[in-house]
Structures are given as structure tokens and as C-alpha cells.
Amino acid sequence: MTGLPLREPTFLVLTALAAEPQHGYSVLDDVRRISEGRVRLQAGTLYGILDRLRADGLIKVDREEVVASRLRRYYRLTEVGRELLSTETDRLHRNAAAADRRLRRLQLSTNEAAA
């Protein structure tokens, strides 16, 4: 199973699939939107992530359909995937809160030293 912490692309793929089942190119677009354009996965990278997440039981194939003579596979989170995403989200929130507290203290001490 994928351990914590998750790499950002993996976290974003799981986040995209938390909204609804999606096919690969839809996931690519959603990851770009979620990251506000910072993360632009290539198809090969995405499918490597999807294969690993499937092998780890974090996602599974929801359905398949043929579009323009090509197979389109939709993926969705499993319960284990949802739990891992939730755990990682909580961890990131705690880390961000700790950083925020320290930055506020640093700003206060900087302001006091300047006065």
C-alpha cells in the first residue's frame, strides 16, 4: 500500500477521484484545475499513478465504455482510498496550522524587535 506522506501528484489524483468517477484525461484536467495549473501531469505519468493506486487497492475501475473506437476506463476511490486521502488531508492541515502558528509568532517577534 502507498505510504504517507503521499507525493503531490498522487494526492491530487486521489482528490480528483473523490469528486466522482473519472476517466484518465478528465483526471488530468481536474488535477490541473485543483492545483491551479501548477501540476500538469503527462498521460504516461498519470497512468503509472493509476496503475499503482489500483494495485494498492486505493482506486478501482468503475466502468468502461468505448468512445470513438477507444476504450475509456473510469476510476473511482475505494473505501481504503477515501480513508487514506482523509488521513493525508488531516496530516497536511496539521502541518499547515503548525507552520502558520510559527510564522505568526515570527512576525510578532519581528515587529517587536523593530519597535
C-alpha positions in Angstrom: 0.0 0.0 0.0 1.1 3.6 -0.7 2.5 5.1 2.5 2.2 8.5 3.9 3.1 11.2 3.1 1.7 11.0 -0.4 3.5 12.6 -3.3 1.6 15.7 -4.5 0.6 14.2 -7.9 -0.8 11.1 -6.2 -2.6 13.2 -3.6 -4.1 15.3 -6.4 -5.2 12.2 -8.4 -7.0 10.8 -5.3 -8.5 14.3 -4.7 -9.8 14.4 -8.3 -11.4 10.9 -7.9 -13.0 11.9 -4.6 -15.5 14.1 -6.5 -16.8 11.4 -8.9 -15.6 8.5 -11.1 -13.5 9.9 -13.9 -11.6 8.7 -16.9 -7.9 9.4 -17.4 -8.0 12.6 -19.4 -10.7 14.0 -17.2 -8.4 13.3 -14.2 -5.6 15.2 -16.0 -7.8 18.2 -16.4 -9.1 18.1 -12.9 -5.6 17.8 -11.4 -4.6 20.9 -13.3 -7.7 22.8 -12.0 -7.2 21.6 -8.4 -3.6 22.7 -8.4 -4.4 26.0 -10.2 -2.2 25.0 -13.1 0.9 24.1 -11.0 0.7 20.4 -11.7 0.4 19.3 -15.3 0.7 15.5 -15.4 1.6 13.8 -18.6 -0.5 10.8 -19.7 2.3 8.3 -19.0 2.8 9.7 -15.5 -0.9 9.6 -14.8 -1.4 6.0 -15.9 1.6 4.9 -13.9 -0.1 6.6 -10.8 -3.4 5.0 -11.6 -1.9 1.5 -12.1 -0.1 1.8 -8.7 -3.2 3.1 -6.9 -5.2 0.2 -8.4 -2.5 -2.3 -7.3 -2.6 -0.8 -3.8 -6.4 -1.1 -3.6 -7.0 2.7 -3.3 -9.0 3.0 -6.6 -10.8 0.6 -8.8 -12.3 0.6 -12.3 -15.9 1.9 -12.0 -16.9 1.2 -15.6 -15.6 1.1 -19.2 -17.1 2.5 -22.4 -16.0 2.7 -26.0 -15.7 6.3 -27.4 -14.5 6.8 -30.9 -13.3 3.2 -31.1 -11.2 3.7 -28.0 -11.7 2.2 -24.6 -12.4 4.8 -21.9 -11.9 3.5 -18.4 -13.5 5.3 -15.4 -11.8 5.0 -12.0 -13.2 5.7 -8.5 -11.9 5.7 -5.0 -12.3 2.7 -2.8 -13.1 3.0 0.9 -9.4 2.4 1.6 -8.5 5.2 -0.8 -11.0 7.5 0.8 -9.6 6.8 4.2 -6.0 7.3 3.1 -6.9 10.6 1.4 -8.7 11.7 4.6 -5.7 10.8 6.7 -3.3 12.6 4.4 -5.6 15.7 4.3 -5.7 15.8 8.1 -1.9 15.5 8.2 -1.4 18.3 5.8 -3.9 20.5 7.7 -2.0 19.9 10.9 1.3 20.7 9.3 0.0 23.9 7.7 -1.5 25.0 11.0 1.8 24.5 12.8 3.6 26.5 10.1 1.0 29.2 10.3 1.4 29.5 14.1 5.2 29.7 13.8 5.0 32.3 11.1 2.6 34.4 13.2 5.0 34.2 16.2 7.9 35.1 13.9 6.0 38.1 12.6 5.1 39.2 16.1 8.7 39.0 17.3 10.0 40.7 14.2 7.5 43.6 14.8 8.5 43.8 18.5 12.2 43.9 17.6 11.6 46.7 15.0 9.7 48.8 17.6 
